[in-house]
Amino acid sequence: MRQNARNGDAGTRPEALAGQPAGDGPLARHTLRAEMLIVLALSLGASAVSSLISFIGAATRPGGLKDKAATLNPSHAPGRPWLDLAWQLFGIATALVPVLLVVHLLTREGAGPRAIGFDRTRPGSDLARGALVAAAIGGTGLAFYLAAQAAGFNLTVVPERLPDVWWKIPVLIGSAVQNAVVEEVIVVGYLLRRLGQLGWTPAAALAASAVLRGSYHLYQGIGGLVGNMVMGVVFVLLYRRWGRVGPLVAAHALIDVVAFVGYALLAGKVPWLPTA
């Protein structure tokens, strides 16, 4: 895909930034590799391992995958709404810590979050592009999930099991935004930059990002793995064209908001939506 010549406001293609040498000696390259592995171990790399274990557990239990459920936003203190709210906010806040680490590492590098387009310089453009991507991917993703679940390749995904209290919808929106920020900043912006600095080819970096995205969705089943790998390829190509993760964060957040809030409003009320 033809690259856009701009990277945010920096005036440099993402590949040019990502391909900068890691340093003059093997120590600098080794340091960057260790840094990247630590960031992943603290975030989505650990989620990928957890997802694999969860999938093995579901696949080896009697019955088909579609008869089992994967709950995304469960209650952490049933019957105690204020304590539950505290746990929900704690979970959202702590999940964002690896993003703060990435921002710190990029800033220490001298690039800052603007190097990956994670800034507020183009909010209107980012939101507009994100909305278009969400509209294109959201409907296709839902259709793919329903087909995979009906065919027995996917668990029944339960986007939320929160109590019907005043903070339910705000927490679901916060969870959606948190997911979007963590995934797009780490799996697209940060990972592609570091892999480029380590000498990976663009094709290999794209494959690594897409496989990682699919792997931490494996808890949903084979459909979750494949569907998110495809989404990962699309998002990497868009990032390379636009030079910004901002639109991807907006798109991902909108997709998850519709999924979480839509399930909360429609579960048990429409026949086509699987519930557990």
C-alpha positions in Angstrom: 0.0 0.0 0.0 1.3 3.4 -0.9 2.6 5.3 2.2 1.4 8.7 3.2 4.4 11.0 3.4 3.4 12.5 6.7 3.6 11.0 10.2 1.3 13.1 12.3 2.8 16.6 12.2 6.4 15.3 12.1 6.6 15.2 8.3 8.2 11.8 8.2 6.9 8.4 7.1 6.3 5.9 9.9 8.7 3.5 8.1 11.4 6.1 8.2 11.0 6.5 11.9 10.6 2.8 12.6 13.7 2.0 10.5 16.1 4.2 12.5 19.1 2.2 13.9 18.7 1.0 17.4 22.1 2.1 18.3 25.8 1.8 17.3 26.4 -1.5 19.0 24.7 -4.8 19.9 23.9 -3.5 23.4 21.5 -0.9 22.2 19.7 -3.4 20.0 19.6 -5.9 22.8 18.3 -3.2 25.2 15.4 -2.3 22.8 14.5 -5.9 22.3 14.4 -6.5 26.1 12.4 -3.3 26.6 9.8 -4.5 24.0 9.5 -7.9 25.6 9.0 -6.4 29.0 6.3 -4.0 27.7 4.5 -7.0 26.1 4.9 -9.1 29.2 3.3 -6.4 31.3 0.4 -6.0 28.8 -0.9 -7.8 25.8 1.7 -10.5 25.6 0.6 -11.7 29.0 -3.0 -11.5 27.8 -2.1 -13.7 24.8 -0.8 -16.4 27.1 -3.8 -16.1 29.4 -6.1 -16.3 26.3 -4.4 -19.5 25.1 -4.8 -21.2 28.5 -8.4 -20.1 28.6 -9.1 -21.5 25.1 -7.4 -24.8 25.9 -9.6 -25.1 29.0 -12.8 -24.4 27.1 -11.9 -26.6 24.2 -11.1 -29.6 26.4 -14.3 -29.4 28.4 -17.2 -31.6 27.2 -19.6 -29.9 24.8 -19.0 -27.5 21.9 -17.4 -24.1 22.1 -20.7 -22.3 21.3 -22.2 -23.7 24.5 -19.5 -22.0 26.6 -19.3 -18.3 27.3 -16.5 -15.7 27.5 -17.5 -12.7 29.7 -15.7 -9.4 29.0 -17.0 -7.0 31.7 -18.1 -9.1 34.7 -19.2 -7.8 38.0 -16.4 -8.0 40.6 -18.6 -7.6 43.7 -22.2 -8.8 43.0 -24.8 -7.2 45.3 -22.3 -4.5 46.4 -22.6 -1.8 43.7 -20.3 0.8 45.2 -17.5 -1.8 45.8 -18.1 -3.1 42.3 -17.7 0.4 40.9 -14.4 0.8 42.8 -13.1 -2.5 41.3 -14.2 -1.5 37.8 -12.5 1.9 37.9 -9.4 0.3 39.4 -9.3 -2.3 36.6 -9.6 0.4 33.9 -6.9 2.6 35.5 -4.4 -0.1 36.0 -4.8 -1.5 32.5 -3.7 1.8 31.2 -0.3 1.8 33.1 1.5 0.0 30.2 0.4 2.8 27.9 2.0 5.3 30.3 5.1 3.2 30.2 5.2 3.3 26.4 4.7 7.1 26.4 7.5 7.4 28.9 9.8 5.3 26.8 9.0 7.2 23.6 9.6 10.5 25.4 12.9 9.3 26.8 13.9 8.3 23.3 13.3 11.9 22.2 10.3 11.1 19.9 7.4 11.3 22.3 3.8 10.0 21.6 3.5 12.3 18.5 5.9 9.9 16.7 3.1 7.4 16.6 0.2 9.9 16.2 -1.0 9.5 19.8 -1.7 13.1 20.5 -4.5 15.7 20.2 -3.2 17.6 17.2 -5.9 16.3 14.8 -9.0 15.3 16.9 -11.6 16.0 14.2 -9.7 14.1 11.5 -8.9 11.2 13.9 -12.6 10.9 14.9 -13.9 11.2 11.4 -11.5 8.5 10.0 -12.2 6.3 13.0 -15.9 6.5 12.6 -15.6 5.5 8.9 -13.4 2.5 9.9 -15.7 1.5 12.7 -18.7 1.6 10.4 -16.9 -0.6 7.8 -15.4 -3.1 10.3 -18.1 -3.2 13.0 -20.9 -4.7 10.9 -18.6 -7.1 9.1 -17.1 -8.2 12.5 -20.5 -8.8 14.0 -21.6 -10.9 11.0 -18.4 -12.9 11.2 -18.8 -13.5 14.9 -22.4 -14.7 14.5 -21.4 -17.1 11.7 -18.4 -18.4 13.7 -20.5 -18.9 16.8 -23.3 -20.7 15.0 -20.7 -23.0 13.3 -19.2 -23.9 16.7 -15.8 -22.2 16.2 -16.5 -19.5 18.8 -17.6 -19.3 22.4 -20.6 -17.1 23.1 -19.1 -13.7 23.9 -20.9 -11.9 26.7 -19.8 -8.3 26.5 -21.1 -7.4 30.0 -22.6 -8.8 33.1 -22.8 -5.7 35.2 -25.6 -4.8 37.6 -28.3 -2.5 36.4 -27.1 0.6 38.2 -26.4 4.2 37.2 -22.7 3.7 36.5 -23.2 0.7 34.2 -23.1 2.5 30.8 -20.3 5.0 31.8 -18.1 2.0 33.0 -18.8 0.2 29.7 -17.8 3.2 27.7 -14.6 3.6 29.9 -13.8 0.0 29.4 -14.2 0.3 25.6 -11.9 3.4 25.5 -9.3 1.7 27.7 -9.2 -1.4 25.4 -8.8 0.8 22.3 -6.0 2.9 23.8 -4.0 -0.1 25.1 -4.3 -2.2 22.0 -3.7 0.4 19.3 -0.9 2.3 21.1 1.0 -0.9 22.0 0.2 -3.4 19.2 0.4 -0.9 16.4 2.3 2.3 17.2 4.8 1.0 19.7 5.4 -2.5 18.4 5.8 -1.5 14.7 8.3 1.2 15.7 10.4 -1.1 17.8 10.3 -3.9 15.3 11.4 -1.5 12.6 14.3 -0.3 14.8 15.3 -3.9 15.3 15.5 -4.4 11.5 12.3 -6.3 10.9 10.8 -6.0 7.4 7.5 -4.2 7.0 5.8 -7.5 6.1 7.2 -9.4 9.1 6.2 -6.5 11.5 2.7 -6.5 10.0 2.4 -10.3 10.6 3.7 -10.0 14.1 1.3 -7.3 15.0 -1.7 -9.1 13.5 -0.8 -12.5 15.1 -0.4 -10.8 18.5 -3.8 -9.1 18.1 -5.4 -12.4 17.2 -3.7 -14.4 19.9 -5.0 -12.4 22.9 -8.5 -12.8 21.5 -8.2 -16.6 21.3 -10.2 -16.9 24.5 -13.2 -16.2 22.2 -12.4 -19.2 20.0 -11.0 -19.7 16.5 -13.3 -17.0 15.1 -11.9 -14.5 17.6 -8.4 -15.4 16.6 -9.0 -15.2 12.8 -11.3 -12.2 12.8 -8.9 -10.1 14.9 -5.9 -11.1 12.9 -7.7 -9.7 9.8 -8.6 -6.6 11.7 -4.9 -6.3 12.7 -3.7 -6.4 9.1 -6.2 -3.7 8.1 -5.2 -1.5 11.1 -1.5 -1.8 10.3 -2.1 -0.8 6.7 -4.2 2.2 7.8 -1.5 3.2 10.3 1.1 3.1 7.6 -1.0 5.2 5.3 -2.0 7.8 7.9 1.0 7.7 10.3 -1.3 8.0 13.3 -2.8 5.6 15.8 -5.4 8.3 16.7 -8.0 7.1 14.1 -7.4 3.5 15.1 -8.1 4.3 18.8 -11.3 6.1 17.8 -12.4 3.3 15.5 -11.7 0.6 18.1 -13.4 2.6 20.9 -16.5 3.1 18.8 -16.7 -0.6 17.9 -16.4 -1.7 21.5 -18.8 1.0 22.8 -21.5 -0.3 20.3 -20.7 -3.9 21.3 -20.8 -3.3 25.0 -23.7 -0.9 25.3 -25.6 -2.6 22.5 -25.5 -5.9 24.3 -26.5 -4.2 27.5 -29.6 -2.8 25.8 -30.5 -5.7 23.5 -29.5 -8.9 25.3 -32.6 -11.1 25.7 -34.7 -8.7 23.6 -33.7 -9.7 20.0 -33.5 -13.4 18.8 -30.4 -13.1 16.7 -28.0 -12.0 19.6 -26.5 -15.1 21.4 -26.6 -14.9 25.2 -25.4 -17.1 28.0 
